[in-house]
Amino acid sequence: MSRFNLSAFAVRERAITLFMIIAIMVAGGYAFLHLGRAEDPKFTVKVLTVSAVWPGATAQEMQEQVADRLEKRLQELEFYDRVETAAYPGTVVMKLYLKDTTAPKDVPDEFYQARKKLGDEKIHLPQGVIGPLVNDEFSDVYFAMYSLEAKGLPHRQLVLEAEVLRQRFSRVGGIEKVTILGEQDPKIYVEISYKRLATLGVKAPDLFRALQTQNDLTPSGFVDTAGPRVYLRLDGAINGVEAVKAIPVASGGKLLKIGDVAEVTRGYEDPATKQIRHQGEPSLILALVMKKSFNGLTLGKLLKAEETAIRKELPAGLVLSKVSDQSHVISEAINEFMIKFMVALAVVIVVSLVTLGFRVGIVVAAAVPLTLAAVFVIMLLTGRDFDRITLGALIISLGLLVDDAIIAIEMMVVKMEEGLDRIQAATFAWTSTASPMFFGTLVTIAGFLPVGFAKSTAGEYAGNIFWVVAFALITSWFVAVLFTPYLGVKLLPDIKPVVGGHDAIYATPNYYRGAHGLRS
């Protein structure tokens, strides 16, 4: 690295170097404030579920006539790994697992192919099978969850109130979508009295046929007139208990109504499969999903303000309670990093001041915030957020950020003691130690290569350990050869040359003892 001396450039063009330092610090502060905050990094879930319903079928029939057919089609996928199937009477649930080595960019197309193949197989399933139903939305992480409850309020009315709140939370900046959990499916129950059927001479199949026919929506046509076209509508849809009771039933030469032979009531799915309780009371959960790369701390503040406004406007009897909030976890992680950063910086400053002197210690300590500021800018430009992995990588890097700076400034001090002026001493590190420092940095980075390039879900989740450490260490090398010499020229005191020069500096008992130990 003797053709172009980067350290000499930094010392010679001091105005440019100072501008770069100020620009990096300002840009780093901007990046720190605008980087996304999340608890965990985003990763691709390579699983989708397939379900089908066939009322009246046994578990064996579901397996042999439904699941086996669908499994064979799923096995045709390029990245197919396995299918786990659970068959129950009338229901089958399947989980499709793609290979762990499947690239994230290939997963959406593979899920599309799975849907297409299942859709093609649907026409070959037995008549009466409902499905297959596909669900591939496993990657949603709920940023916050709110419980809505009201003692004694009908479930349907509670759902309507939850819908109003869902709309309000959806308009909060940073919210991607809001899901209502715990909503029970409304049902209309027709309880047939077989004694009454026998007494009136009505057959049960006629009753079922009447229900099915009445609820069948078909196009009714239109009439062309001299003016606008007039559409015909038949009012045959079932829309309430009374409408069901009034459905005519023709059986055995008699014309009756369903209400004459059966009890019709409105209710909910029984037994309930989606019921949620909070503090022992039935409730609904509003689950909020954050937009990708949004600042979780900012979203936490926005939600808190919206939550306060909602509570002031809630009708009497309704209670809105926060169940979970990721912003607290994110805040703790960021605070932990800041504490460790300040402790590490304090240790570096104290050790540097004690062992190297006040001004030398200040130059070494300045390398840490400069390096981190540049890393924050790189993270912002490459779309990386603050989360468990990136913060952990930064904490790992903290102990390594000053190594190159210490080498560069110590070399400068030694050369000044040997009699070189501060400009020559500042540029000497480039010609003698820049190359070894650079390749030493690459060796350290290489230790994290398996994590960064692992083609698996674990690699996708934890891969930023490699990238952030690499950003930090390479940046620290540039800081050491570009900014540290400049700061040394500006901050180091005048150092008197040691009588005897190089030989006198290293002609000490400790040096000879250490050198002899290395040779032996």
ABEGO torsion letter per residue (X at the ends): XAABBAAAAAAABAAAAAAAAAAAAAAAAAAAAABBBBABBBBBBABBBBBBBBBGBBAAAAAAAAAAAAAAAAAABAABABBBBBBBBGBBBBBBBBBAABBAAAAAAAAAAAAAAAAAAAAABBBGBBOBBBBABAABBBABBBBBBBBGBBAAAAAAAAAAAAAAAAABBGBABBBBBGBBBBBBBBBBBAAAAAAAGBBAAAAAAAAAAAABBBBAEBBBBABBBBBBBBBABBAEAAAAAABBBBBGGBBBBAAAABBBBBBBBOBBAABBBBGGBBBBBBBBBBBBGBBAAAAAAAAAAAAAAAAAABBBGBBBBBABBAAAAAAAAAAAAAAAAAAAAAAAAAAAAAAAEAAAAAAAAAAAAAAAAAAAAAAAAAGBBBBAAAAAAAAAAAAAAAAAAAAAAAAAAAAAAAGBBAAAAAAAAAAAAAAAAAAAAAAAAAAAAAAAABBBAAAAAAAAAAAAAAAAAAAAAAAAAAAAAAAAAAABBBBBBBBGEAAAAABBAAAAAAAAAAAX
